[in-house]
Amino acid sequence: MSKLLVKANKGHGRVAHVTPQIAGWTYVGFDLHRLKAGASASGKTEDREVCLVFVTGKGSATAGGKDLGLLGERMSPFEGKPWSVYVPEGSDWSVTADTELELAVCSAPGLGGGLPVRVIGPNDLGQEVRGKGTNTRYVTNILPEGKPADSLLVVEVITPGGHTSSYPPHKHDQDNLPTESYLEETYYHRLNPPQGFAFQRVYTDADKNGHRALDEAMAIEDGDVVLVPKGYHPCAACHGYDLYYLNVMAGPKRTWKFHNAPEHEWLMKA
Ligand SMILES: O=C(O)C[C@@H](O)[C@H](O)C(=O)CO
């Protein structure tokens, strides 16, 4: 199995756990908790900031000593928009599930920004339709660069069955602004219906002999996490199976400046 593919456990509790140490990188962390009603997850952000995303289900949340009440709404990631909570560094948080709950804990370094805890409700989220034809996909911006955070960028995307996304292939692995930013990225994938599969390729440019330093093509199943340390990272959803993913990105500068694969850039104009 690819070293970039993390299989979430099928049961309950913390079912996926990615730290910078585990991923072998510097910035992004991602945990996924699957909780039965009545069960809890909690943490301390320490020197990191966290965005809790209620992927599905409802739960009562506290953060930074505040009772945030009952959050969450949708019971499928393929419907509506999520509830989320921004939790700054140096804070405690906890969530107790009111229904079956899938909670993503997205994290990146705090930079002393002094931001307050903030509930990000569905009505705060911008949505956009990107691409044309079979490259059309539906993007919900949870923590985009225009919204306050120290390092984190969080977005979710639905790719209808038979469509592609993160396509034409792009990368963001050079700290070379204003042309390109360096951002590590995780993909948390869900499929509808769940027995489906999709594909994701993570690859770097070829050298003059056609060799690529990184070239992993992965079959993606429901609940998989993909690590994108560098390179292009397009996705393809198979006919009949819609693909949802939650992206977490972070790097030394909080901006998403990507570079399209030159040989595929013509698709932008087609
Ligand atoms: O536009 C898309 O299809 C989504 C991607 O941009 C995705 O969020 C990503 O690759 C971010 O680098």
The ligand as a MOL file (V3000), in Angstrom:
LIG
                    3D

  0  0  0     0  0            999 V3000
M  V30 BEGIN CTAB
M  V30 COUNTS 12 11 0 0 0
M  V30 BEGIN ATOM
M  V30 1 O -10.6050 22.7140 -7.0640 0
M  V30 2 C -10.6740 21.5830 -6.5920 0
M  V30 3 O -11.0250 20.6350 -7.2460 0
M  V30 4 C -10.3020 21.3410 -5.1410 0
M  V30 5 C -8.8440 21.4750 -4.9420 0
M  V30 6 O -8.4170 22.7510 -5.2370 0
M  V30 7 C -8.3780 21.0590 -3.5520 0
M  V30 8 O -8.9860 21.8170 -2.5550 0
M  V30 9 C -6.9050 21.1940 -3.5440 0
M  V30 10 O -6.2450 20.4780 -4.2280 0
M  V30 11 C -6.2680 22.2220 -2.7610 0
M  V30 12 O -4.9170 22.2660 -3.0930 0
M  V30 END ATOM
M  V30 BEGIN BOND
M  V30 1 2 1 2
M  V30 2 1 2 3
M  V30 3 1 2 4
M  V30 4 1 4 5
M  V30 5 1 5 6
M  V30 6 1 5 7
M  V30 7 1 7 8
M  V30 8 1 7 9
M  V30 9 2 9 10
M  V30 10 1 9 11
M  V30 11 1 11 12
M  V30 END BOND
M  V30 END CTAB
M  END
